[in-house]
Amino acid sequence: MAQFSQKVTKIGVYTSGGDAPGMNAAIRAVVRVGIAQNLEVYGIHNGYVGMMDNKIERLQLRDMANIIQRGGTVLKTGRSTEFMKPEGRVKAAQHLKAFGIDALVCIGGDGSFRGAHALWEEHQIPCVGVPGTIDNDIYGSDKTIGFDTAVNTALEAIDRIRDTAASHDRLFIIEVMGRNSGFIASHVGLAGGAEEIFAPEGNTTVDKALDRIKEAKSRGKTSSIIITAEGQKPGRAYDLAEAIRKKSGIDAKVSILGHQQRGGSPTAADRILASRMGAAAVDALLKGYCDIMIGTEGERLIQVPLDLVTKHEKKAQLDLISLANILAT
């Protein structure tokens, strides 16, 4: 955790990386709490891309009207390979300093936090991170903004698909998002009563899944649901379906939920979490703390150094997968 001594009068806020429901609630909290503390607050559009392109504007209270219920991010987001280079960060820092911006609130994931950490180390621009990602894979925080909404969005779809699976006595493979993280898969698998869950951190195999499905059939179960995280590329569910067909002759139906998990109105839990985190980020900057992320430990907000956040991986809860297997018997 770093500290700085200069007085903060102007702060910038931006969203970076993948969008997540609740980001707007966090932006709203940063802006309105900042203005309540007599700060000027500037919105940086399109994340680090906008920082380098000088897409910066001052935000007022009314700019935040009617956004708490909206998905996505009103500041828009982006990914930038140019910012990963020192010269890109020099350009971004020059634009920030031209506006007189004293400190930043970064809403995003671990890649976004690496950029914020670099701005502090290389240009002494204080920054506090707010974890916004549906994957819930940020080390140092039990919860991330957007995860609860994504889980509930996926769960609604799974409940609908189960109706069809039961009506036709079918096996469905449902693919949820999560390239390197199985948090969505494990949570919706447990909540949706899935018979098997394939997650990056797990050790489930096609053979094990087939054994469980056959065992369930022997007890009179006529339909089953398998949940899989997308893995390194969307479409993993089709690979699983083909492997199951070759090994057993079972024709599994596939449903890929895709980017609908990112969109939509955030749940109350995500709105509240985002509001608390956004307010805490402003408070931390006003107290002279930076190069940190606002995380959660249970219901308590905590401060975690960004270098720890970016150096460690957060693993999915394998106990949820084990419990889902027991409860689905």
N, C-alpha and C positions, 0 to 999 in steps of 0.2 A: 504494500500500500504506500502510495506516494502522497506527499503534501506539498502545497505551494502557498506562497505568501501574498501574491498580488491580489488586489481587490477585484471582484467579479462584478461587472456592470452590464455586459452583453454576453449572452450565451447563444449557441447554435444548436439545433436539434435536427437529426436526420435518421432515415431508416435505410438499411442496407441489407443486401442478400435477398433471400426468399421472403416474400410477404407473409404475414401471419395475422389472423383475426385478433383484434385488440391493439394493434399498433397505433390506430387512430386515438384510442383512449389514452395511450401513453403520451402521444404527441400533445393531446389536449391538456393532460396534467402538467407536462413540462411548461407549456406556454402559459397556462393560467396561474400556476403556482409561481412561475418566474415573474410574471407581471405583478402579481400580488406582493412580491418581494422587491418591487421597483426595478426590475431588470428589463432590459430590452432583449427580446427573444427573436431570433432569426431562423427561418426554415431553410434548410438546404435540400434542394430537389434532386431526386435520382441518386441519392447516396454519394459515394466518392466520385462518381462521374460528374455530378452537379457541382461538387466541391472544386474539381479541377476546371470545370467549364464556367465557374462563377455564377451558377444559378442559385442565388441567395437572395432572400427577401425578408423584410421585417414582418413579423406576424402580430396581429392584434387579437384582443379577446374575442371579437365577433367572428374572426376567421375560424374559430373552433366550434362554432354553432353547428349542431346536428351532425356531428361526426362520430360520436361515441358508439353509435349503433352500427356504423358502417364497417364492412370488411376491407381488407387491403390497406393501403396507406395513401392518404391525401398528398403526402410529400413525394409519393412514388419512390421506387427503389431501383437498384441497378447493381451490376457486377462489373468490376474494372480490373483488367490486367495491367493497365498503365499505372494505376495507383500503387501496384505492388512494386514498382520500380522507384528508387529514390527521387528521380527527377519528377515523377508524378506527384509525389508527396510534397516536394518543394513548391510546385505550382499551387497545390491545394492550400498549403500553409500561407503562401503569399496572398491569396484571395481572402482567406479568413482574417488575416491581420489587416488587410485593406479596409475591411468592414469594422475593424476594432473588436472582433469577437474574442472574448477572453477565455472561453471554455466551451466544451461540447458535451452533448448527451447523444450517445450512439445507441440506436435501437436496432438490434440484429443478432447474429449468431457469432460463432467463434472466429470465422473469417473476418467479419466486421470488426471484432474486438482486436484482432491482430493489427488491423489498420489503425485503430484508435491508439493502441499501445505504441505503435511506431511514431505517430504524430507527437506523442508525449516525449518519447526518448530522443527523437531527432530534432524536434522544433519546440519542445517545452510548451505544447498546447494541452492544457488539462482536459481530461475527458473521463466521463463516467459512463459505463455501459449498462444497458437494460436488455435482458435476454428475451428476444422475440423470435421464436421459431416453433413451428408445429411439431418438430421432431423431439423436443424436450431432451436434447442431447448435450446440453451445456453443462460442463463440469462446474460444481460449486453452487448449483441451484436445484432444489427439488422440483421446481416448476418453471416453465417458460411460457411467455405470452403466446397464445394461439393453440397450445396443446389440447386444452380442454375442449375447445370448439371443434378441432379436427377430429378428436375421438368421438364426440357426439354426432358429428356429421357422418363419419364412417359407420357408426353404430346404427344410425337410422337406416342407412342403405342396407346393412347386413340383416337387420330385422325384416326388411321387405323381401330381400332375396331368400331368406329362410322360409318365408311363406310359399314361394315358388318351389324351393327344394323339397319341402314337405309334400306339396301337392303332386309332384311328379316323381317322388322317390329318387331324388338325384343327389349326386355329390357336386358341390360347388366349391371352386377355389376362388377366394376373393383377395385381390391384391390391394394393399394399402401402401401409403408412402412411407419412406424410411430407407434411404440408401445405405447408410452405415449404422442405423439405429433401429432397434426393435421395440421402442416404447409404444408407438401407436399400435403395432401388431399385437403386443402382449396385452395391452389394456383392452382393445376392442375384442380380442380373442376371448379373454376372460368374461367381459361384460356381455358378449354376444353368444356365449355358450359354444364356442368352436370346438370341434373334435381334435384339431391339431393346429399348431402355430409354428410357422417357419420364420425365425428371426435371425439376423446376422450373428447374434451372440449365442444362439442356441445350438443344439447338436441333433436336432430332429432330422431323420432321413426319410426318403420315400418308402423304404421298407418298413420302418417303424410306423409311419402314418398308415400304410396299408394294413398292417397288423391290427392297429387300433380300430380301423374302419370295419374290418372283417369281424373282429370281436364284438363290436357294437351291433353289427348285422345279426350275429348269432343270438343276441339278446332281444332281437325284434326291432331294432332301429332301422328305419327305412331311408333316411336321408342324413347327410352329413355336410358340415361346413369346415373348410380348411382356410385359415388366414395365413397370408404370406406378406412379409415386407418386400418391397420392390427390388431390394438389393442394388447392385451396381447399375442396373438399367431397368426401366419399366418393361414389363412383359415376362417377368420371371414366372408368373402364374401359368403361362402357356407352356413353358419348359416343364414345369411340374406336371401339368395335365398330360403332356405327351409321355413323360416318364411313367406316370401311373397307368396310362393306356397300354404301354408296352409290357409292363410287369403284370398287369392284372386283367386287362381287357375292359376295365371300367372307363366309361366315357364321361370324364369330368367336365362340367361347364365352368367357364371362366368369366369373371367380372373384375375389371380393373377400375377402381374408383378414381384414381388420378387426381388432377388438380382441383376438383371440387372440394377436396379436404382443406384446401387453403382459403377458399372463399367463404362468403356468407357472413351474416351478422354474428359477432362474437357473443359467447355465453356470458351470463352475469359473472361467473367466476373469472373469466378472462378480462372483462371490463374492470372489475374490482382490482385484480392483480396488477393490471397495466397502470391503473390510476395510482395505486400505492407506489409502484416502482418508479413511475415518472416523477412523482412528488419527492420521493426519497433521493433520486438522482440530483435534483436541483438543490435539495438541502445539503447533500454531501459536498457539492461544489462550493456552496456558500460557506461551508465550514472549512474549506481548504483541502478537502480530500479529492484525490484523482487517481487515474490509472487503476480504477477498480470497477467491478461490476456489482450492481445491486441484485442479490440473489435471495432465495428463500430457504429457510431451514424449518420445516414444519410450517407454521403460520407466521413465523418471525422473519422479518427482512434482515439480511446480513450484507456485509461488504466483503468482496473477495478480490484479491489482487488479479489484475488482468493477465499477468504472466503465468499464474497458476491455472487460470481458466483455459488459456490457449495451449498449455503444455500437457494437460491431462485429458483423458477420455472418460466420459460417463457411460457406464454400461446399463443396459436394460435389466429390469428385475426378472431374473430367471425363475424366481419363486412364483411369480404370477403365471408363467407358462406351466409349471408343475401343478399348480392349483387348478388351472383351467383343464388340464388333462384328467385330473381326479374328478372334477365336477361334471365333466362331459360324458362320463361313463354311463 
